[in-house]
Amino acid sequence: MVVNGNNKYENVTEKDIALLRELVRDSSQANKRLAGKVDIAENRIAQSKERLAKAGLLKRHTVEVDYKKLGFGATILFTLKLKQKTGSDTEELRSFLIENDKVVEVVTVLGPTADFIVKIMGRDLEEAADVVAAINRWDNVDPSASFTMAVARTHKSERGPANW
């Protein structure tokens, strides 16, 4: 059964979607508990997970860590504007962002004011700001068009839409 007309995976059922939703809520749930919640036989849960993983719908099982309790008290959102959008310097910058252990998220955006939004976490604002300074030193970055915002409070953080 196809869940909706926009679904590009024709073999995804309502039960598959229910299973994915439960795994998003808590990926550590035992198969027995999942079976009761999504009306799939317990012995079929592992098979369903494997099928969803092979289809590319279930990428990984993960945990949510409270980074503040580990001492990461500063989060910065940095809008990054490039002078040129192609070339080896752009690829090197992209690699630097992806490989930097203080950079926790990098998204490419469309629009006139930014090319990337970068989420940086540090033990304090100074540590996070050091990453911004390192990014601004790249020749291809336009510091006058890039903006830094310290996160005061996170009101909602989800890994996907709540109703899908």
Biotite code that builds the C-alpha atoms (Angstrom):
import biotite.structure as struc

atoms = struc.array([
    struc.Atom([0.000, 0.000, 0.000], chain_id="A", res_id=1, res_name="MET", atom_name="CA", element="C"),
    struc.Atom([1.316, 3.451, -0.896], chain_id="A", res_id=2, res_name="VAL", atom_name="CA", element="C"),
    struc.Atom([1.027, 5.923, 1.987], chain_id="A", res_id=3, res_name="VAL", atom_name="CA", element="C"),
    struc.Atom([0.332, 8.931, -0.238], chain_id="A", res_id=4, res_name="ASN", atom_name="CA", element="C"),
    struc.Atom([0.711, 10.055, -3.809], chain_id="A", res_id=5, res_name="GLY", atom_name="CA", element="C"),
    struc.Atom([4.005, 11.819, -3.035], chain_id="A", res_id=6, res_name="ASN", atom_name="CA", element="C"),
    struc.Atom([5.618, 8.680, -1.632], chain_id="A", res_id=7, res_name="ASN", atom_name="CA", element="C"),
    struc.Atom([8.433, 7.553, -3.920], chain_id="A", res_id=8, res_name="LYS", atom_name="CA", element="C"),
    struc.Atom([8.726, 4.231, -2.078], chain_id="A", res_id=9, res_name="TYR", atom_name="CA", element="C"),
    struc.Atom([5.815, 2.161, -3.318], chain_id="A", res_id=10, res_name="GLU", atom_name="CA", element="C"),
    struc.Atom([6.232, -0.649, -0.785], chain_id="A", res_id=11, res_name="ASN", atom_name="CA", element="C"),
    struc.Atom([6.005, 1.567, 2.310], chain_id="A", res_id=12, res_name="VAL", atom_name="CA", element="C"),
    struc.Atom([2.919, 0.787, 4.339], chain_id="A", res_id=13, res_name="THR", atom_name="CA", element="C"),
    struc.Atom([1.077, 2.665, 7.063], chain_id="A", res_id=14, res_name="GLU", atom_name="CA", element="C"),
    struc.Atom([2.644, 0.216, 9.530], chain_id="A", res_id=15, res_name="LYS", atom_name="CA", element="C"),
    struc.Atom([6.106, 1.056, 8.177], chain_id="A", res_id=16, res_name="ASP", atom_name="CA", element="C"),
    struc.Atom([5.401, 4.748, 8.746], chain_id="A", res_id=17, res_name="ILE", atom_name="CA", element="C"),
    struc.Atom([4.146, 3.987, 12.270], chain_id="A", res_id=18, res_name="ALA", atom_name="CA", element="C"),
    struc.Atom([7.336, 2.010, 12.941], chain_id="A", res_id=19, res_name="LEU", atom_name="CA", element="C"),
    struc.Atom([9.532, 4.840, 11.646], chain_id="A", res_id=20, res_name="LEU", atom_name="CA", element="C"),
    struc.Atom([7.670, 7.346, 13.836], chain_id="A", res_id=21, res_name="ARG", atom_name="CA", element="C"),
    struc.Atom([8.223, 5.193, 16.914], chain_id="A", res_id=22, res_name="GLU", atom_name="CA", element="C"),
    struc.Atom([11.915, 4.787, 16.113], chain_id="A", res_id=23, res_name="LEU", atom_name="CA", element="C"),
    struc.Atom([12.262, 8.570, 15.726], chain_id="A", res_id=24, res_name="VAL", atom_name="CA", element="C"),
    struc.Atom([10.660, 9.017, 19.157], chain_id="A", res_id=25, res_name="ARG", atom_name="CA", element="C"),
    struc.Atom([12.935, 6.429, 20.777], chain_id="A", res_id=26, res_name="ASP", atom_name="CA", element="C"),
    struc.Atom([15.244, 4.221, 18.722], chain_id="A", res_id=27, res_name="SER", atom_name="CA", element="C"),
    struc.Atom([16.191, 2.141, 21.768], chain_id="A", res_id=28, res_name="SER", atom_name="CA", element="C"),
    struc.Atom([12.738, 0.544, 22.093], chain_id="A", res_id=29, res_name="GLN", atom_name="CA", element="C"),
    struc.Atom([12.778, -3.224, 22.188], chain_id="A", res_id=30, res_name="ALA", atom_name="CA", element="C"),
    struc.Atom([11.142, -5.056, 19.286], chain_id="A", res_id=31, res_name="ASN", atom_name="CA", element="C"),
    struc.Atom([8.460, -6.422, 21.623], chain_id="A", res_id=32, res_name="LYS", atom_name="CA", element="C"),
    struc.Atom([7.439, -2.918, 22.677], chain_id="A", res_id=33, res_name="ARG", atom_name="CA", element="C"),
    struc.Atom([7.509, -1.681, 19.074], chain_id="A", res_id=34, res_name="LEU", atom_name="CA", element="C"),
    struc.Atom([5.367, -4.624, 17.965], chain_id="A", res_id=35, res_name="ALA", atom_name="CA", element="C"),
    struc.Atom([2.667, -3.674, 20.454], chain_id="A", res_id=36, res_name="GLY", atom_name="CA", element="C"),
    struc.Atom([2.678, -0.048, 19.387], chain_id="A", res_id=37, res_name="LYS", atom_name="CA", element="C"),
    struc.Atom([2.616, -0.506, 15.608], chain_id="A", res_id=38, res_name="VAL", atom_name="CA", element="C"),
    struc.Atom([0.656, -3.752, 15.256], chain_id="A", res_id=39, res_name="ASP", atom_name="CA", element="C"),
    struc.Atom([3.451, -5.734, 13.612], chain_id="A", res_id=40, res_name="ILE", atom_name="CA", element="C"),
    struc.Atom([4.350, -9.205, 14.875], chain_id="A", res_id=41, res_name="ALA", atom_name="CA", element="C"),
    struc.Atom([7.414, -9.068, 17.112], chain_id="A", res_id=42, res_name="GLU", atom_name="CA", element="C"),
    struc.Atom([9.317, -11.538, 14.930], chain_id="A", res_id=43, res_name="ASN", atom_name="CA", element="C"),
    struc.Atom([8.713, -9.263, 11.885], chain_id="A", res_id=44, res_name="ARG", atom_name="CA", element="C"),
    struc.Atom([9.993, -6.014, 13.452], chain_id="A", res_id=45, res_name="ILE", atom_name="CA", element="C"),
    struc.Atom([13.661, -6.804, 12.707], chain_id="A", res_id=46, res_name="ALA", atom_name="CA", element="C"),
    struc.Atom([12.750, -7.734, 9.124], chain_id="A", res_id=47, res_name="GLN", atom_name="CA", element="C"),
    struc.Atom([10.826, -4.470, 8.721], chain_id="A", res_id=48, res_name="SER", atom_name="CA", element="C"),
    struc.Atom([13.765, -2.450, 10.070], chain_id="A", res_id=49, res_name="LYS", atom_name="CA", element="C"),
    struc.Atom([16.145, -4.212, 7.686], chain_id="A", res_id=50, res_name="GLU", atom_name="CA", element="C"),
    struc.Atom([13.829, -3.652, 4.699], chain_id="A", res_id=51, res_name="ARG", atom_name="CA", element="C"),
    struc.Atom([13.437, 0.042, 5.586], chain_id="A", res_id=52, res_name="LEU", atom_name="CA", element="C"),
    struc.Atom([17.223, 0.383, 5.950], chain_id="A", res_id=53, res_name="ALA", atom_name="CA", element="C"),
    struc.Atom([17.836, -1.250, 2.554], chain_id="A", res_id=54, res_name="LYS", atom_name="CA", element="C"),
    struc.Atom([15.301, 1.161, 1.012], chain_id="A", res_id=55, res_name="ALA", atom_name="CA", element="C"),
    struc.Atom([17.280, 4.080, 2.488], chain_id="A", res_id=56, res_name="GLY", atom_name="CA", element="C"),
    struc.Atom([14.464, 5.186, 4.802], chain_id="A", res_id=57, res_name="LEU", atom_name="CA", element="C"),
    struc.Atom([16.102, 4.104, 8.048], chain_id="A", res_id=58, res_name="LEU", atom_name="CA", element="C"),
    struc.Atom([19.595, 5.595, 8.003], chain_id="A", res_id=59, res_name="LYS", atom_name="CA", element="C"),
    struc.Atom([20.798, 4.963, 11.538], chain_id="A", res_id=60, res_name="ARG", atom_name="CA", element="C"),
    struc.Atom([19.754, 4.461, 15.128], chain_id="A", res_id=61, res_name="HIS", atom_name="CA", element="C"),
    struc.Atom([20.927, 7.271, 17.342], chain_id="A", res_id=62, res_name="THR", atom_name="CA", element="C"),
    struc.Atom([20.645, 8.887, 20.758], chain_id="A", res_id=63, res_name="VAL", atom_name="CA", element="C"),
    struc.Atom([19.999, 12.437, 21.865], chain_id="A", res_id=64, res_name="GLU", atom_name="CA", element="C"),
    struc.Atom([22.766, 13.821, 24.061], chain_id="A", res_id=65, res_name="VAL", atom_name="CA", element="C"),
    struc.Atom([22.396, 16.758, 26.458], chain_id="A", res_id=66, res_name="ASP", atom_name="CA", element="C"),
    struc.Atom([25.511, 18.623, 25.360], chain_id="A", res_id=67, res_name="TYR", atom_name="CA", element="C"),
    struc.Atom([25.111, 21.352, 27.982], chain_id="A", res_id=68, res_name="LYS", atom_name="CA", element="C"),
    struc.Atom([25.605, 18.727, 30.688], chain_id="A", res_id=69, res_name="LYS", atom_name="CA", element="C"),
    struc.Atom([28.848, 17.756, 28.925], chain_id="A", res_id=70, res_name="LEU", atom_name="CA", element="C"),
    struc.Atom([30.022, 21.356, 29.134], chain_id="A", res_id=71, res_name="GLY", atom_name="CA", element="C"),
    struc.Atom([29.047, 22.670, 25.690], chain_id="A", res_id=72, res_name="PHE", atom_name="CA", element="C"),
    struc.Atom([27.216, 25.780, 26.827], chain_id="A", res_id=73, res_name="GLY", atom_name="CA", element="C"),
    struc.Atom([27.464, 27.923, 23.696], chain_id="A", res_id=74, res_name="ALA", atom_name="CA", element="C"),
    struc.Atom([25.734, 27.478, 20.367], chain_id="A", res_id=75, res_name="THR", atom_name="CA", element="C"),
    struc.Atom([26.245, 29.841, 17.458], chain_id="A", res_id=76, res_name="ILE", atom_name="CA", element="C"),
    struc.Atom([24.330, 30.024, 14.200], chain_id="A", res_id=77, res_name="LEU", atom_name="CA", element="C"),
    struc.Atom([26.467, 31.496, 11.464], chain_id="A", res_id=78, res_name="PHE", atom_name="CA", element="C"),
    struc.Atom([25.166, 32.571, 8.072], chain_id="A", res_id=79, res_name="THR", atom_name="CA", element="C"),
    struc.Atom([27.958, 32.249, 5.570], chain_id="A", res_id=80, res_name="LEU", atom_name="CA", element="C"),
    struc.Atom([28.105, 34.119, 2.256], chain_id="A", res_id=81, res_name="LYS", atom_name="CA", element="C"),
    struc.Atom([30.631, 33.091, -0.374], chain_id="A", res_id=82, res_name="LEU", atom_name="CA", element="C"),
    struc.Atom([32.285, 35.428, -2.849], chain_id="A", res_id=83, res_name="LYS", atom_name="CA", element="C"),
    struc.Atom([32.211, 32.658, -5.471], chain_id="A", res_id=84, res_name="GLN", atom_name="CA", element="C"),
    struc.Atom([30.073, 29.526, -5.340], chain_id="A", res_id=85, res_name="LYS", atom_name="CA", element="C"),
    struc.Atom([32.347, 27.228, -7.342], chain_id="A", res_id=86, res_name="THR", atom_name="CA", element="C"),
    struc.Atom([35.995, 26.278, -7.317], chain_id="A", res_id=87, res_name="GLY", atom_name="CA", element="C"),
    struc.Atom([38.454, 24.323, -5.241], chain_id="A", res_id=88, res_name="SER", atom_name="CA", element="C"),
    struc.Atom([38.458, 26.878, -2.403], chain_id="A", res_id=89, res_name="ASP", atom_name="CA", element="C"),
    struc.Atom([34.692, 26.387, -1.998], chain_id="A", res_id=90, res_name="THR", atom_name="CA", element="C"),
    struc.Atom([35.130, 22.603, -1.854], chain_id="A", res_id=91, res_name="GLU", atom_name="CA", element="C"),
    struc.Atom([37.983, 22.951, 0.655], chain_id="A", res_id=92, res_name="GLU", atom_name="CA", element="C"),
    struc.Atom([35.838, 25.227, 2.831], chain_id="A", res_id=93, res_name="LEU", atom_name="CA", element="C"),
    struc.Atom([32.945, 22.749, 2.661], chain_id="A", res_id=94, res_name="ARG", atom_name="CA", element="C"),
    struc.Atom([35.334, 19.968, 3.743], chain_id="A", res_id=95, res_name="SER", atom_name="CA", element="C"),
    struc.Atom([36.685, 22.137, 6.575], chain_id="A", res_id=96, res_name="PHE", atom_name="CA", element="C"),
    struc.Atom([33.142, 22.731, 7.847], chain_id="A", res_id=97, res_name="LEU", atom_name="CA", element="C"),
    struc.Atom([32.188, 19.066, 7.633], chain_id="A", res_id=98, res_name="ILE", atom_name="CA", element="C"),
    struc.Atom([35.377, 17.857, 9.333], chain_id="A", res_id=99, res_name="GLU", atom_name="CA", element="C"),
    struc.Atom([35.485, 20.488, 12.118], chain_id="A", res_id=100, res_name="ASN", atom_name="CA", element="C"),
    struc.Atom([34.449, 18.843, 15.400], chain_id="A", res_id=101, res_name="ASP", atom_name="CA", element="C"),
    struc.Atom([32.817, 22.047, 16.715], chain_id="A", res_id=102, res_name="LYS", atom_name="CA", element="C"),
    struc.Atom([30.605, 22.358, 13.623], chain_id="A", res_id=103, res_name="VAL", atom_name="CA", element="C"),
    struc.Atom([27.538, 20.207, 14.267], chain_id="A", res_id=104, res_name="VAL", atom_name="CA", element="C"),
    struc.Atom([25.392, 21.103, 11.277], chain_id="A", res_id=105, res_name="GLU", atom_name="CA", element="C"),
    struc.Atom([25.961, 22.633, 7.845], chain_id="A", res_id=106, res_name="VAL", atom_name="CA", element="C"),
    struc.Atom([23.117, 23.339, 5.432], chain_id="A", res_id=107, res_name="VAL", atom_name="CA", element="C"),
    struc.Atom([23.222, 24.893, 1.983], chain_id="A", res_id=108, res_name="THR", atom_name="CA", element="C"),
    struc.Atom([20.515, 27.523, 1.593], chain_id="A", res_id=109, res_name="VAL", atom_name="CA", element="C"),
    struc.Atom([19.024, 29.332, -1.364], chain_id="A", res_id=110, res_name="LEU", atom_name="CA", element="C"),
    struc.Atom([18.582, 33.066, -1.269], chain_id="A", res_id=111, res_name="GLY", atom_name="CA", element="C"),
    struc.Atom([20.397, 36.361, -1.579], chain_id="A", res_id=112, res_name="PRO", atom_name="CA", element="C"),
    struc.Atom([21.767, 36.697, 1.957], chain_id="A", res_id=113, res_name="THR", atom_name="CA", element="C"),
    struc.Atom([23.557, 33.389, 2.646], chain_id="A", res_id=114, res_name="ALA", atom_name="CA", element="C"),
    struc.Atom([24.933, 30.268, 0.990], chain_id="A", res_id=115, res_name="ASP", atom_name="CA", element="C"),
    struc.Atom([25.330, 28.180, 4.150], chain_id="A", res_id=116, res_name="PHE", atom_name="CA", element="C"),
    struc.Atom([23.974, 28.171, 7.670], chain_id="A", res_id=117, res_name="ILE", atom_name="CA", element="C"),
    struc.Atom([26.457, 26.653, 10.090], chain_id="A", res_id=118, res_name="VAL", atom_name="CA", element="C"),
    struc.Atom([25.642, 25.505, 13.622], chain_id="A", res_id=119, res_name="LYS", atom_name="CA", element="C"),
    struc.Atom([28.651, 25.625, 15.928], chain_id="A", res_id=120, res_name="ILE", atom_name="CA", element="C"),
    struc.Atom([28.871, 24.362, 19.514], chain_id="A", res_id=121, res_name="MET", atom_name="CA", element="C"),
    struc.Atom([31.597, 25.266, 21.958], chain_id="A", res_id=122, res_name="GLY", atom_name="CA", element="C"),
    struc.Atom([32.238, 25.063, 25.659], chain_id="A", res_id=123, res_name="ARG", atom_name="CA", element="C"),
    struc.Atom([31.781, 28.849, 25.746], chain_id="A", res_id=124, res_name="ASP", atom_name="CA", element="C"),
    struc.Atom([31.128, 31.674, 23.294], chain_id="A", res_id=125, res_name="LEU", atom_name="CA", element="C"),
    struc.Atom([34.841, 32.349, 22.880], chain_id="A", res_id=126, res_name="GLU", atom_name="CA", element="C"),
    struc.Atom([35.519, 28.784, 21.733], chain_id="A", res_id=127, res_name="GLU", atom_name="CA", element="C"),
    struc.Atom([32.603, 28.889, 19.291], chain_id="A", res_id=128, res_name="ALA", atom_name="CA", element="C"),
    struc.Atom([33.627, 32.356, 18.060], chain_id="A", res_id=129, res_name="ALA", atom_name="CA", element="C"),
    struc.Atom([37.129, 31.008, 17.320], chain_id="A", res_id=130, res_name="ASP", atom_name="CA", element="C"),
    struc.Atom([35.537, 28.679, 14.753], chain_id="A", res_id=131, res_name="VAL", atom_name="CA", element="C"),
    struc.Atom([33.695, 31.629, 13.179], chain_id="A", res_id=132, res_name="VAL", atom_name="CA", element="C"),
    struc.Atom([36.982, 33.551, 13.009], chain_id="A", res_id=133, res_name="ALA", atom_name="CA", element="C"),
    struc.Atom([38.664, 30.591, 11.306], chain_id="A", res_id=134, res_name="ALA", atom_name="CA", element="C"),
    struc.Atom([35.841, 30.427, 8.747], chain_id="A", res_id=135, res_name="ILE", atom_name="CA", element="C"),
    struc.Atom([36.050, 34.171, 8.093], chain_id="A", res_id=136, res_name="ASN", atom_name="CA", element="C"),
    struc.Atom([39.769, 33.838, 7.278], chain_id="A", res_id=137, res_name="ARG", atom_name="CA", element="C"),
    struc.Atom([38.963, 31.831, 4.118], chain_id="A", res_id=138, res_name="TRP", atom_name="CA", element="C"),
    struc.Atom([39.540, 33.937, 1.001], chain_id="A", res_id=139, res_name="ASP", atom_name="CA", element="C"),
    struc.Atom([36.211, 32.921, -0.510], chain_id="A", res_id=140, res_name="ASN", atom_name="CA", element="C"),
    struc.Atom([34.134, 33.979, 2.525], chain_id="A", res_id=141, res_name="VAL", atom_name="CA", element="C"),
    struc.Atom([32.560, 37.432, 2.503], chain_id="A", res_id=142, res_name="ASP", atom_name="CA", element="C"),
    struc.Atom([32.712, 38.444, 6.194], chain_id="A", res_id=143, res_name="PRO", atom_name="CA", element="C"),
    struc.Atom([30.752, 41.641, 5.569], chain_id="A", res_id=144, res_name="SER", atom_name="CA", element="C"),
    struc.Atom([27.768, 39.555, 4.368], chain_id="A", res_id=145, res_name="ALA", atom_name="CA", element="C"),
    struc.Atom([28.083, 36.780, 6.966], chain_id="A", res_id=146, res_name="SER", atom_name="CA", element="C"),
    struc.Atom([26.320, 37.012, 10.314], chain_id="A", res_id=147, res_name="PHE", atom_name="CA", element="C"),
    struc.Atom([26.856, 35.384, 13.701], chain_id="A", res_id=148, res_name="THR", atom_name="CA", element="C"),
    struc.Atom([24.033, 34.796, 16.190], chain_id="A", res_id=149, res_name="MET", atom_name="CA", element="C"),
    struc.Atom([24.425, 33.282, 19.652], chain_id="A", res_id=150, res_name="ALA", atom_name="CA", element="C"),
    struc.Atom([21.559, 30.980, 20.579], chain_id="A", res_id=151, res_name="VAL", atom_name="CA", element="C"),
    struc.Atom([19.948, 32.124, 23.816], chain_id="A", res_id=152, res_name="ALA", atom_name="CA", element="C"),
    struc.Atom([17.430, 29.289, 24.144], chain_id="A", res_id=153, res_name="ARG", atom_name="CA", element="C"),
    struc.Atom([16.235, 26.386, 22.008], chain_id="A", res_id=154, res_name="THR", atom_name="CA", element="C"),
    struc.Atom([12.455, 26.072, 22.096], chain_id="A", res_id=155, res_name="HIS", atom_name="CA", element="C"),
    struc.Atom([12.123, 23.108, 19.750], chain_id="A", res_id=156, res_name="LYS", atom_name="CA", element="C"),
    struc.Atom([14.590, 20.757, 18.129], chain_id="A", res_id=157, res_name="SER", atom_name="CA", element="C"),
    struc.Atom([13.324, 17.867, 16.054], chain_id="A", res_id=158, res_name="GLU", atom_name="CA", element="C"),
    struc.Atom([14.996, 15.561, 13.551], chain_id="A", res_id=159, res_name="ARG", atom_name="CA", element="C"),
    struc.Atom([12.051, 15.769, 11.173], chain_id="A", res_id=160, res_name="GLY", atom_name="CA", element="C"),
    struc.Atom([8.470, 16.941, 10.805], chain_id="A", res_id=161, res_name="PRO", atom_name="CA", element="C"),
    struc.Atom([6.088, 15.818, 13.531], chain_id="A", res_id=162, res_name="ALA", atom_name="CA", element="C"),
    struc.Atom([3.243, 14.801, 11.251], chain_id="A", res_id=163, res_name="ASN", atom_name="CA", element="C"),
    struc.Atom([4.254, 12.769, 8.208], chain_id="A", res_id=164, res_name="TRP", atom_name="CA", element="C"),
])
